[in-house]
Amino acid sequence: MTTMRRLDGRYVFEPVNGRTDVTYHLAIELIVPIPGFIKHRAELKIIGTALDELKRWAEAGPPARETATGR
């Protein structure tokens, strides 16, 4: 049984003083209410996975990025 109607995540990259700030936006629409502590664990898992994937993408270098993004 699915407990979510929607799970959307996106990154926003912004140059700041010679470096790049990255913000991850996460939107989840649940079908049924979930206790706060379970919701918090799920949020941490989703954000951790997103950060791991971003790190892997950033360390892969330009050729791998182009393949991963379809460009």
N, CA, C, O and CB atoms as a CASP TS submission, in Angstrom:
PFRMAT TS
TARGET T0000
AUTHOR 0000-0000-0000
METHOD Language model
MODEL 1
PARENT N/A
ATOM      1  N   MET     1       0.833  -1.180   0.000  1.00  0.00           N
ATOM      2  CA  MET     1       0.000   0.000   0.000  1.00  0.00           C
ATOM      3  C   MET     1       0.884   1.251   0.000  1.00  0.00           C
ATOM      4  O   MET     1       1.839   1.335   0.772  1.00  0.00           O
ATOM      5  CB  MET     1      -0.951  -0.006   1.215  1.00  0.00           C
ATOM      6  N   THR     2       0.578   2.192  -0.836  1.00  0.00           N
ATOM      7  CA  THR     2       1.312   3.444  -0.922  1.00  0.00           C
ATOM      8  C   THR     2       0.739   4.442   0.069  1.00  0.00           C
ATOM      9  O   THR     2      -0.477   4.548   0.234  1.00  0.00           O
ATOM     10  CB  THR     2       1.266   4.012  -2.351  1.00  0.00           C
ATOM     11  N   THR     3       1.639   5.177   0.732  1.00  0.00           N
ATOM     12  CA  THR     3       1.199   6.195   1.685  1.00  0.00           C
ATOM     13  C   THR     3       1.396   7.610   1.140  1.00  0.00           C
ATOM     14  O   THR     3       1.089   8.592   1.815  1.00  0.00           O
ATOM     15  CB  THR     3       1.950   6.038   3.001  1.00  0.00           C
ATOM     16  N   MET     4       1.918   7.703  -0.103  1.00  0.00           N
ATOM     17  CA  MET     4       2.183   9.018  -0.683  1.00  0.00           C
ATOM     18  C   MET     4       1.442   9.203  -1.998  1.00  0.00           C
ATOM     19  O   MET     4       1.307   8.267  -2.785  1.00  0.00           O
ATOM     20  CB  MET     4       3.678   9.211  -0.897  1.00  0.00           C
ATOM     21  N   ARG     5       0.970  10.407  -2.225  1.00  0.00           N
ATOM     22  CA  ARG     5       0.421  10.785  -3.520  1.00  0.00           C
ATOM     23  C   ARG     5       1.505  11.388  -4.391  1.00  0.00           C
ATOM     24  O   ARG     5       1.515  11.227  -5.612  1.00  0.00           O
ATOM     25  CB  ARG     5      -0.739  11.772  -3.354  1.00  0.00           C
ATOM     26  N   ARG     6       2.427  12.092  -3.725  1.00  0.00           N
ATOM     27  CA  ARG     6       3.434  12.834  -4.480  1.00  0.00           C
ATOM     28  C   ARG     6       4.721  12.927  -3.676  1.00  0.00           C
ATOM     29  O   ARG     6       4.694  13.112  -2.459  1.00  0.00           O
ATOM     30  CB  ARG     6       2.922  14.244  -4.842  1.00  0.00           C
ATOM     31  N   LEU     7       5.849  12.797  -4.367  1.00  0.00           N
ATOM     32  CA  LEU     7       7.168  12.994  -3.776  1.00  0.00           C
ATOM     33  C   LEU     7       8.014  13.699  -4.829  1.00  0.00           C
ATOM     34  O   LEU     7       8.434  13.085  -5.810  1.00  0.00           O
ATOM     35  CB  LEU     7       7.824  11.623  -3.315  1.00  0.00           C
ATOM     36  N   ASP     8       8.260  14.987  -4.622  1.00  0.00           N
ATOM     37  CA  ASP     8       9.045  15.784  -5.564  1.00  0.00           C
ATOM     38  C   ASP     8      10.238  16.383  -4.841  1.00  0.00           C
ATOM     39  O   ASP     8      10.118  16.893  -3.727  1.00  0.00           O
ATOM     40  CB  ASP     8       8.181  16.900  -6.210  1.00  0.00           C
ATOM     41  N   GLY     9      11.384  16.314  -5.488  1.00  0.00           N
ATOM     42  CA  GLY     9      12.581  16.944  -4.946  1.00  0.00           C
ATOM     43  C   GLY     9      13.314  17.655  -6.065  1.00  0.00           C
ATOM     44  O   GLY     9      13.301  17.210  -7.213  1.00  0.00           O
ATOM     45  N   ARG    10      13.953  18.759  -5.723  1.00  0.00           N
ATOM     46  CA  ARG    10      14.746  19.476  -6.726  1.00  0.00           C
ATOM     47  C   ARG    10      15.878  20.223  -6.039  1.00  0.00           C
ATOM     48  O   ARG    10      15.784  20.603  -4.871  1.00  0.00           O
ATOM     49  CB  ARG    10      13.860  20.458  -7.540  1.00  0.00           C
ATOM     50  N   TYR    11      16.951  20.423  -6.796  1.00  0.00           N
ATOM     51  CA  TYR    11      18.103  21.170  -6.319  1.00  0.00           C
ATOM     52  C   TYR    11      18.079  22.570  -6.916  1.00  0.00           C
ATOM     53  O   TYR    11      17.654  22.759  -8.056  1.00  0.00           O
ATOM     54  CB  TYR    11      19.418  20.443  -6.676  1.00  0.00           C
ATOM     55  N   VAL    12      18.534  23.542  -6.146  1.00  0.00           N
ATOM     56  CA  VAL    12      18.744  24.906  -6.641  1.00  0.00           C
ATOM     57  C   VAL    12      20.210  25.240  -6.356  1.00  0.00           C
ATOM     58  O   VAL    12      20.656  25.191  -5.209  1.00  0.00           O
ATOM     59  CB  VAL    12      17.747  25.958  -5.952  1.00  0.00           C
ATOM     60  N   PHE    13      20.949  25.579  -7.408  1.00  0.00           N
ATOM     61  CA  PHE    13      22.361  25.919  -7.297  1.00  0.00           C
ATOM     62  C   PHE    13      22.513  27.433  -7.430  1.00  0.00           C
ATOM     63  O   PHE    13      22.000  28.031  -8.376  1.00  0.00           O
ATOM     64  CB  PHE    13      23.205  25.175  -8.378  1.00  0.00           C
ATOM     65  N   GLU    14      23.224  28.056  -6.474  1.00  0.00           N
ATOM     66  CA  GLU    14      23.413  29.499  -6.508  1.00  0.00           C
ATOM     67  C   GLU    14      24.877  29.832  -6.240  1.00  0.00           C
ATOM     68  O   GLU    14      25.437  29.414  -5.227  1.00  0.00           O
ATOM     69  CB  GLU    14      22.498  30.196  -5.477  1.00  0.00           C
ATOM     70  N   PRO    15      25.509  30.599  -7.166  1.00  0.00           N
ATOM     71  CA  PRO    15      26.893  31.022  -6.916  1.00  0.00           C
ATOM     72  C   PRO    15      26.937  32.075  -5.807  1.00  0.00           C
ATOM     73  O   PRO    15      26.168  33.036  -5.815  1.00  0.00           O
ATOM     74  CB  PRO    15      27.535  31.580  -8.212  1.00  0.00           C
ATOM     75  N   VAL    16      27.853  31.876  -4.854  1.00  0.00           N
ATOM     76  CA  VAL    16      28.000  32.807  -3.739  1.00  0.00           C
ATOM     77  C   VAL    16      29.491  32.957  -3.438  1.00  0.00           C
ATOM     78  O   VAL    16      30.129  32.023  -2.955  1.00  0.00           O
ATOM     79  CB  VAL    16      27.212  32.312  -2.472  1.00  0.00           C
ATOM     80  N   ASN    17      30.041  34.140  -3.728  1.00  0.00           N
ATOM     81  CA  ASN    17      31.447  34.437  -3.402  1.00  0.00           C
ATOM     82  C   ASN    17      32.426  33.364  -3.859  1.00  0.00           C
ATOM     83  O   ASN    17      33.269  32.921  -3.078  1.00  0.00           O
ATOM     84  CB  ASN    17      31.590  34.627  -1.922  1.00  0.00           C
ATOM     85  N   GLY    18      32.324  32.946  -5.108  1.00  0.00           N
ATOM     86  CA  GLY    18      33.268  31.977  -5.657  1.00  0.00           C
ATOM     87  C   GLY    18      32.992  30.535  -5.287  1.00  0.00           C
ATOM     88  O   GLY    18      33.805  29.663  -5.593  1.00  0.00           O
ATOM     89  N   ARG    19      31.904  30.262  -4.654  1.00  0.00           N
ATOM     90  CA  ARG    19      31.515  28.890  -4.336  1.00  0.00           C
ATOM     91  C   ARG    19      30.059  28.709  -4.750  1.00  0.00           C
ATOM     92  O   ARG    19      29.434  29.643  -5.252  1.00  0.00           O
ATOM     93  CB  ARG    19      31.717  28.573  -2.808  1.00  0.00           C
ATOM     94  N   THR    20      29.526  27.533  -4.546  1.00  0.00           N
ATOM     95  CA  THR    20      28.137  27.276  -4.930  1.00  0.00           C
ATOM     96  C   THR    20      27.351  26.778  -3.730  1.00  0.00           C
ATOM     97  O   THR    20      27.728  25.796  -3.091  1.00  0.00           O
ATOM     98  CB  THR    20      28.064  26.251  -6.082  1.00  0.00           C
ATOM     99  N   ASP    21      26.259  27.461  -3.430  1.00  0.00           N
ATOM    100  CA  ASP    21      25.326  26.988  -2.407  1.00  0.00           C
ATOM    101  C   ASP    21      24.289  26.103  -3.093  1.00  0.00           C
ATOM    102  O   ASP    21      23.808  26.419  -4.181  1.00  0.00           O
ATOM    103  CB  ASP    21      24.639  28.189  -1.650  1.00  0.00           C
ATOM    104  N   VAL    22      23.955  25.001  -2.448  1.00  0.00           N
ATOM    105  CA  VAL    22      22.953  24.087  -2.988  1.00  0.00           C
ATOM    106  C   VAL    22      21.827  23.973  -1.978  1.00  0.00           C
ATOM    107  O   VAL    22      22.058  23.706  -0.799  1.00  0.00           O
ATOM    108  CB  VAL    22      23.567  22.686  -3.306  1.00  0.00           C
ATOM    109  N   THR    23      20.594  24.182  -2.458  1.00  0.00           N
ATOM    110  CA  THR    23      19.413  24.012  -1.624  1.00  0.00           C
ATOM    111  C   THR    23      18.585  22.887  -2.220  1.00  0.00           C
ATOM    112  O   THR    23      18.354  22.847  -3.429  1.00  0.00           O
ATOM    113  CB  THR    23      18.584  25.337  -1.520  1.00  0.00           C
ATOM    114  N   TYR    24      18.141  21.973  -1.367  1.00  0.00           N
ATOM    115  CA  TYR    24      17.298  20.869  -1.818  1.00  0.00           C
ATOM    116  C   TYR    24      15.884  21.135  -1.330  1.00  0.00           C
ATOM    117  O   TYR    24      15.646  21.263  -0.129  1.00  0.00           O
ATOM    118  CB  TYR    24      17.829  19.487  -1.298  1.00  0.00           C
ATOM    119  N   HIS    25      14.948  21.219  -2.269  1.00  0.00           N
ATOM    120  CA  HIS    25      13.536  21.425  -1.934  1.00  0.00           C
ATOM    121  C   HIS    25      12.824  20.076  -2.024  1.00  0.00           C
ATOM    122  O   HIS    25      12.955  19.359  -3.015  1.00  0.00           O
ATOM    123  CB  HIS    25      12.866  22.485  -2.890  1.00  0.00           C
ATOM    124  N   LEU    26      12.081  19.746  -0.991  1.00  0.00           N
ATOM    125  CA  LEU    26      11.379  18.472  -0.923  1.00  0.00           C
ATOM    126  C   LEU    26       9.906  18.725  -0.640  1.00  0.00           C
ATOM    127  O   LEU    26       9.558  19.443   0.297  1.00  0.00           O
ATOM    128  CB  LEU    26      11.997  17.555   0.159  1.00  0.00           C
ATOM    129  N   ALA    27       9.044  18.128  -1.457  1.00  0.00           N
ATOM    130  CA  ALA    27       7.598  18.248  -1.252  1.00  0.00           C
ATOM    131  C   ALA    27       6.994  16.845  -1.250  1.00  0.00           C
ATOM    132  O   ALA    27       7.162  16.077  -2.197  1.00  0.00           O
ATOM    133  CB  ALA    27       6.936  19.144  -2.361  1.00  0.00           C
ATOM    134  N   ILE    28       6.298  16.534  -0.184  1.00  0.00           N
ATOM    135  CA  ILE    28       5.668  15.225  -0.045  1.00  0.00           C
ATOM    136  C   ILE    28       4.197  15.432   0.290  1.00  0.00           C
ATOM    137  O   ILE    28       3.848  16.208   1.180  1.00  0.00           O
ATOM    138  CB  ILE    28       6.377  14.366   1.050  1.00  0.00           C
ATOM    139  N   GLU    29       3.346  14.726  -0.437  1.00  0.00           N
ATOM    140  CA  GLU    29       1.912  14.761  -0.142  1.00  0.00           C
ATOM    141  C   GLU    29       1.513  13.356   0.302  1.00  0.00           C
ATOM    142  O   GLU    29       1.568  12.408  -0.481  1.00  0.00           O
ATOM    143  CB  GLU    29       1.062  15.236  -1.398  1.00  0.00           C
ATOM    144  N   LEU    30       1.115  13.234   1.552  1.00  0.00           N
ATOM    145  CA  LEU    30       0.753  11.935   2.122  1.00  0.00           C
ATOM    146  C   LEU    30      -0.735  11.656   1.953  1.00  0.00           C
ATOM    147  O   LEU    30      -1.556  12.573   1.927  1.00  0.00           O
ATOM    148  CB  LEU    30       1.131  11.877   3.607  1.00  0.00           C
ATOM    149  N   ILE    31      -1.065  10.372   1.838  1.00  0.00           N
ATOM    150  CA  ILE    31      -2.463   9.941   1.741  1.00  0.00           C
ATOM    151  C   ILE    31      -3.060   9.783   3.139  1.00  0.00           C
ATOM    152  O   ILE    31      -4.208  10.155   3.383  1.00  0.00           O
ATOM    153  CB  ILE    31      -2.573   8.607   0.952  1.00  0.00           C
ATOM    154  N   VAL    32      -2.268   9.230   4.043  1.00  0.00           N
ATOM    155  CA  VAL    32      -2.733   8.989   5.411  1.00  0.00           C
ATOM    156  C   VAL    32      -1.818   9.724   6.387  1.00  0.00           C
ATOM    157  O   VAL    32      -0.644   9.938   6.085  1.00  0.00           O
ATOM    158  CB  VAL    32      -2.768   7.460   5.730  1.00  0.00           C
ATOM    159  N   PRO    33      -2.328  10.108   7.534  1.00  0.00           N
ATOM    160  CA  PRO    33      -1.468  10.758   8.524  1.00  0.00           C
ATOM    161  C   PRO    33      -0.432   9.771   9.069  1.00  0.00           C
ATOM    162  O   PRO    33      -0.719   8.589   9.255  1.00  0.00           O
ATOM    163  CB  PRO    33      -2.316  11.335   9.679  1.00  0.00           C
ATOM    164  N   ILE    34       0.757  10.274   9.316  1.00  0.00           N
ATOM    165  CA  ILE    34       1.846   9.456   9.849  1.00  0.00           C
ATOM    166  C   ILE    34       2.359  10.155  11.103  1.00  0.00           C
ATOM    167  O   ILE    34       2.488  11.379  11.116  1.00  0.00           O
ATOM    168  CB  ILE    34       3.002   9.248   8.785  1.00  0.00           C
ATOM    169  N   PRO    35       2.656   9.392  12.161  1.00  0.00           N
ATOM    170  CA  PRO    35       3.198  10.010  13.374  1.00  0.00           C
ATOM    171  C   PRO    35       4.478  10.792  13.068  1.00  0.00           C
ATOM    172  O   PRO    35       5.264  10.404  12.204  1.00  0.00           O
ATOM    173  CB  PRO    35       3.476   8.938  14.443  1.00  0.00           C
ATOM    174  N   GLY    36       4.673  11.896  13.789  1.00  0.00           N
ATOM    175  CA  GLY    36       5.803  12.788  13.558  1.00  0.00           C
ATOM    176  C   GLY    36       7.159  12.115  13.557  1.00  0.00           C
ATOM    177  O   GLY    36       7.991  12.426  12.705  1.00  0.00           O
ATOM    178  N   PHE    37       7.412  11.189  14.499  1.00  0.00           N
ATOM    179  CA  PHE    37       8.730  10.569  14.571  1.00  0.00           C
ATOM    180  C   PHE    37       9.006   9.696  13.352  1.00  0.00           C
ATOM    181  O   PHE    37      10.154   9.591  12.919  1.00  0.00           O
ATOM    182  CB  PHE    37       8.853   9.741  15.841  1.00  0.00           C
ATOM    183  N   ILE    38       7.975   9.068  12.794  1.00  0.00           N
ATOM    184  CA  ILE    38       8.158   8.261  11.579  1.00  0.00           C
ATOM    185  C   ILE    38       8.382   9.182  10.381  1.00  0.00           C
ATOM    186  O   ILE    38       9.229   8.907   9.531  1.00  0.00           O
ATOM    187  CB  ILE    38       6.925   7.337  11.334  1.00  0.00           C
ATOM    188  N   LYS    39       7.623  10.270  10.318  1.00  0.00           N
ATOM    189  CA  LYS    39       7.786  11.243   9.240  1.00  0.00           C
ATOM    190  C   LYS    39       9.204  11.824   9.261  1.00  0.00           C
ATOM    191  O   LYS    39       9.834  11.981   8.216  1.00  0.00           O
ATOM    192  CB  LYS    39       6.734  12.373   9.364  1.00  0.00           C
ATOM    193  N   HIS    40       9.692  12.140  10.455  1.00  0.00           N
ATOM    194  CA  HIS    40      11.037  12.702  10.591  1.00  0.00           C
ATOM    195  C   HIS    40      12.102  11.715  10.103  1.00  0.00           C
ATOM    196  O   HIS    40      13.038  12.110   9.407  1.00  0.00           O
ATOM    197  CB  HIS    40      11.307  13.088  12.054  1.00  0.00           C
ATOM    198  N   ARG    41      11.966  10.445  10.459  1.00  0.00           N
ATOM    199  CA  ARG    41      12.912   9.421   9.983  1.00  0.00           C
ATOM    200  C   ARG    41      12.900   9.326   8.468  1.00  0.00           C
ATOM    201  O   ARG    41      13.953   9.228   7.837  1.00  0.00           O
ATOM    202  CB  ARG    41      12.579   8.052  10.592  1.00  0.00           C
ATOM    203  N   ALA    42      11.707   9.355   7.884  1.00  0.00           N
ATOM    204  CA  ALA    42      11.582   9.283   6.418  1.00  0.00           C
ATOM    205  C   ALA    42      12.231  10.497   5.763  1.00  0.00           C
ATOM    206  O   ALA    42      12.926  10.359   4.756  1.00  0.00           O
ATOM    207  CB  ALA    42      10.097   9.187   6.001  1.00  0.00           C
ATOM    208  N   GLU    43      12.013  11.686   6.324  1.00  0.00           N
ATOM    209  CA  GLU    43      12.633  12.902   5.784  1.00  0.00           C
ATOM    210  C   GLU    43      14.151  12.783   5.803  1.00  0.00           C
ATOM    211  O   GLU    43      14.810  13.112   4.816  1.00  0.00           O
ATOM    212  CB  GLU    43      12.189  14.139   6.586  1.00  0.00           C
ATOM    213  N   LEU    44      14.707  12.319   6.911  1.00  0.00           N
ATOM    214  CA  LEU    44      16.160  12.166   7.022  1.00  0.00           C
ATOM    215  C   LEU    44      16.696  11.174   5.992  1.00  0.00           C
ATOM    216  O   LEU    44      17.749  11.405   5.397  1.00  0.00           O
ATOM    217  CB  LEU    44      16.540  11.709   8.435  1.00  0.00           C
ATOM    218  N   LYS    45      15.985  10.086   5.782  1.00  0.00           N
ATOM    219  CA  LYS    45      16.406   9.084   4.799  1.00  0.00           C
ATOM    220  C   LYS    45      16.373   9.660   3.383  1.00  0.00           C
ATOM    221  O   LYS    45      17.317   9.472   2.616  1.00  0.00           O
ATOM    222  CB  LYS    45      15.505   7.837   4.884  1.00  0.00           C
ATOM    223  N   ILE    46      15.299  10.355   3.036  1.00  0.00           N
ATOM    224  CA  ILE    46      15.164  10.941   1.696  1.00  0.00           C
ATOM    225  C   ILE    46      16.249  11.984   1.463  1.00  0.00           C
ATOM    226  O   ILE    46      16.886  11.990   0.409  1.00  0.00           O
ATOM    227  CB  ILE    46      13.765  11.575   1.514  1.00  0.00           C
ATOM    228  N   ILE    47      16.466  12.864   2.434  1.00  0.00           N
ATOM    229  CA  ILE    47      17.476  13.910   2.289  1.00  0.00           C
ATOM    230  C   ILE    47      18.875  13.298   2.239  1.00  0.00           C
ATOM    231  O   ILE    47      19.714  13.745   1.456  1.00  0.00           O
ATOM    232  CB  ILE    47      17.376  14.924   3.446  1.00  0.00           C
ATOM    233  N   GLY    48      19.134  12.300   3.049  1.00  0.00           N
ATOM    234  CA  GLY    48      20.434  11.616   3.023  1.00  0.00           C
ATOM    235  C   GLY    48      20.707  10.984   1.667  1.00  0.00           C
ATOM    236  O   GLY    48      21.818  11.079   1.146  1.00  0.00           O
ATOM    237  N   THR    49      19.697  10.341   1.096  1.00  0.00           N
ATOM    238  CA  THR    49      19.841   9.739  -0.229  1.00  0.00           C
ATOM    239  C   THR    49      20.080  10.810  -1.283  1.00  0.00           C
ATOM    240  O   THR    49      20.925  10.633  -2.160  1.00  0.00           O
ATOM    241  CB  THR    49      18.597   8.914  -0.584  1.00  0.00           C
ATOM    242  N   ALA    50      19.350  11.915  -1.211  1.00  0.00           N
ATOM    243  CA  ALA    50      19.532  13.008  -2.173  1.00  0.00           C
ATOM    244  C   ALA    50      20.941  13.584  -2.085  1.00  0.00           C
ATOM    245  O   ALA    50      21.555  13.864  -3.115  1.00  0.00           O
ATOM    246  CB  ALA    50      18.495  14.115  -1.931  1.00  0.00           C
ATOM    247  N   LEU    51      21.462  13.765  -0.875  1.00  0.00           N
ATOM    248  CA  LEU    51      22.818  14.286  -0.705  1.00  0.00           C
ATOM    249  C   LEU    51      23.865  13.307  -1.231  1.00  0.00           C
ATOM    250  O   LEU    51      24.839  13.719  -1.862  1.00  0.00           O
ATOM    251  CB  LEU    51      23.086  14.591   0.769  1.00  0.00           C
ATOM    252  N   ASP    52      23.669  12.020  -0.978  1.00  0.00           N
ATOM    253  CA  ASP    52      24.594  11.001  -1.495  1.00  0.00           C
ATOM    254  C   ASP    52      24.620  11.017  -3.019  1.00  0.00           C
ATOM    255  O   ASP    52      25.688  10.929  -3.625  1.00  0.00           O
ATOM    256  CB  ASP    52      24.196   9.601  -0.990  1.00  0.00           C
ATOM    257  N   GLU    53      23.452  11.128  -3.635  1.00  0.00           N
ATOM    258  CA  GLU    53      23.379  11.155  -5.099  1.00  0.00           C
ATOM    259  C   GLU    53      24.000  12.428  -5.658  1.00  0.00           C
ATOM    260  O   GLU    53      24.674  12.381  -6.687  1.00  0.00           O
ATOM    261  CB  GLU    53      21.924  11.035  -5.564  1.00  0.00           C
ATOM    262  N   LEU    54      23.784  13.569  -4.996  1.00  0.00           N
ATOM    263  CA  LEU    54      24.395  14.822  -5.436  1.00  0.00           C
ATOM    264  C   LEU    54      25.914  14.727  -5.344  1.00  0.00           C
ATOM    265  O   LEU    54      26.615  15.155  -6.262  1.00  0.00           O
ATOM    266  CB  LEU    54      23.878  16.007  -4.591  1.00  0.00           C
ATOM    267  N   LYS    55      26.423  14.181  -4.265  1.00  0.00           N
ATOM    268  CA  LYS    55      27.870  14.018  -4.090  1.00  0.00           C
ATOM    269  C   LYS    55      28.446  13.126  -5.177  1.00  0.00           C
ATOM    270  O   LYS    55      29.476  13.453  -5.766  1.00  0.00           O
ATOM    271  CB  LYS    55      28.188  13.434  -2.705  1.00  0.00           C
ATOM    272  N   ARG    56      27.794  12.005  -5.449  1.00  0.00           N
ATOM    273  CA  ARG    56      28.249  11.076  -6.485  1.00  0.00           C
ATOM    274  C   ARG    56      28.259  11.774  -7.847  1.00  0.00           C
ATOM    275  O   ARG    56      29.198  11.605  -8.624  1.00  0.00           O
ATOM    276  CB  ARG    56      27.344   9.816  -6.526  1.00  0.00           C
ATOM    277  N   TRP    57      27.223  12.552  -8.135  1.00  0.00           N
ATOM    278  CA  TRP    57      27.123  13.277  -9.401  1.00  0.00           C
ATOM    279  C   TRP    57      28.240  14.322  -9.518  1.00  0.00           C
ATOM    280  O   TRP    57      28.893  14.431 -10.556  1.00  0.00           O
ATOM    281  CB  TRP    57      25.740  13.955  -9.523  1.00  0.00           C
ATOM    282  N   ALA    58      28.451  15.090  -8.436  1.00  0.00           N
ATOM    283  CA  ALA    58      29.456  16.158  -8.457  1.00  0.00           C
ATOM    284  C   ALA    58      30.864  15.594  -8.617  1.00  0.00           C
ATOM    285  O   ALA    58      31.692  16.188  -9.307  1.00  0.00           O
ATOM    286  CB  ALA    58      29.371  16.993  -7.175  1.00  0.00           C
ATOM    287  N   GLU    59      31.146  14.452  -7.986  1.00  0.00           N
ATOM    288  CA  GLU    59      32.477  13.855  -8.054  1.00  0.00           C
ATOM    289  C   GLU    59      32.715  13.098  -9.363  1.00  0.00           C
ATOM    290  O   GLU    59      33.856  12.765  -9.684  1.00  0.00           O
ATOM    291  CB  GLU    59      32.679  12.920  -6.882  1.00  0.00           C
ATOM    292  N   ALA    60      31.658  12.826 -10.115  1.00  0.00           N
ATOM    293  CA  ALA    60      31.788  12.050 -11.347  1.00  0.00           C
ATOM    294  C   ALA    60      32.478  12.830 -12.459  1.00  0.00           C
ATOM    295  O   ALA    60      33.097  12.223 -13.333  1.00  0.00           O
ATOM    296  CB  ALA    60      30.425  11.599 -11.818  1.00  0.00           C
ATOM    297  N   GLY    61      32.389  14.153 -12.450  1.00  0.00           N
ATOM    298  CA  GLY    61      33.007  14.963 -13.484  1.00  0.00           C
ATOM    299  C   GLY    61      32.082  15.186 -14.659  1.00  0.00           C
ATOM    300  O   GLY    61      31.052  14.522 -14.779  1.00  0.00           O
ATOM    301  N   PRO    62      32.444  16.126 -15.535  1.00  0.00           N
ATOM    302  CA  PRO    62      31.570  16.529 -16.643  1.00  0.00           C
ATOM    303  C   PRO    62      31.079  15.414 -17.567  1.00  0.00           C
ATOM    304  O   PRO    62      29.880  15.383 -17.844  1.00  0.00           O
ATOM    305  CB  PRO    62      32.275  17.516 -17.455  1.00  0.00           C
ATOM    306  N   PRO    63      31.921  14.484 -18.073  1.00  0.00           N
ATOM    307  CA  PRO    63      31.376  13.472 -18.999  1.00  0.00           C
ATOM    308  C   PRO    63      30.269  12.626 -18.367  1.00  0.00           C
ATOM    309  O   PRO    63      29.254  12.357 -19.009  1.00  0.00           O
ATOM    310  CB  PRO    63      32.495  12.556 -19.483  1.00  0.00           C
ATOM    311  N   ALA    64      30.457  12.206 -17.115  1.00  0.00           N
ATOM    312  CA  ALA    64      29.437  11.392 -16.444  1.00  0.00           C
ATOM    313  C   ALA    64      28.184  12.208 -16.178  1.00  0.00           C
ATOM    314  O   ALA    64      27.077  11.672 -16.234  1.00  0.00           O
ATOM    315  CB  ALA    64      29.979  10.820 -15.130  1.00  0.00           C
ATOM    316  N   ARG    65      28.340  13.499 -15.887  1.00  0.00           N
ATOM    317  CA  ARG    65      27.183  14.360 -15.641  1.00  0.00           C
ATOM    318  C   ARG    65      26.323  14.457 -16.894  1.00  0.00           C
ATOM    319  O   ARG    65      25.096  14.383 -16.824  1.00  0.00           O
ATOM    320  CB  ARG    65      27.633  15.765 -15.191  1.00  0.00           C
ATOM    321  N   GLU    66      26.969  14.620 -18.028  1.00  0.00           N
ATOM    322  CA  GLU    66      26.233  14.743 -19.290  1.00  0.00           C
ATOM    323  C   GLU    66      25.431  13.479 -19.553  1.00  0.00           C
ATOM    324  O   GLU    66      24.288  13.554 -20.005  1.00  0.00           O
ATOM    325  CB  GLU    66      27.196  15.020 -20.465  1.00  0.00           C
ATOM    326  N   THR    67      26.014  12.320 -19.276  1.00  0.00           N
ATOM    327  CA  THR    67      25.291  11.058 -19.469  1.00  0.00           C
ATOM    328  C   THR    67      24.132  10.954 -18.498  1.00  0.00           C
ATOM    329  O   THR    67      23.041  10.533 -18.881  1.00  0.00           O
ATOM    330  CB  THR    67      26.233   9.860 -19.295  1.00  0.00           C
ATOM    331  N   ALA    68      24.353  11.334 -17.240  1.00  0.00           N
ATOM    332  CA  ALA    68      23.328  11.218 -16.207  1.00  0.00           C
ATOM    333  C   ALA    68      22.143  12.159 -16.460  1.00  0.00           C
ATOM    334  O   ALA    68      21.003  11.831 -16.129  1.00  0.00           O
ATOM    335  CB  ALA    68      23.937  11.508 -14.842  1.00  0.00           C
ATOM    336  N   THR    69      22.420  13.322 -17.046  1.00  0.00           N
ATOM    337  CA  THR    69      21.340  14.280 -17.273  1.00  0.00           C
ATOM    338  C   THR    69      20.755  14.184 -18.672  1.00  0.00           C
ATOM    339  O   THR    69      19.795  14.886 -18.988  1.00  0.00           O
ATOM    340  CB  THR    69      21.836  15.680 -17.032  1.00  0.00           C
ATOM    341  N   GLY    70      21.317  13.327 -19.516  1.00  0.00           N
ATOM    342  CA  GLY    70      20.799  13.149 -20.865  1.00  0.00           C
ATOM    343  C   GLY    70      21.230  14.231 -21.834  1.00  0.00           C
ATOM    344  O   GLY    70      20.627  14.378 -22.897  1.00  0.00           O
ATOM    345  N   ARG    71      22.263  14.994 -21.492  1.00  0.00           N
ATOM    346  CA  ARG    71      22.748  16.062 -22.385  1.00  0.00           C
ATOM    347  C   ARG    71      24.008  15.650 -23.088  1.00  0.00           C
ATOM    348  O   ARG    71      24.556  16.420 -23.876  1.00  0.00           O
ATOM    349  CB  ARG    71      22.994  17.349 -21.612  1.00  0.00           C
TER
END
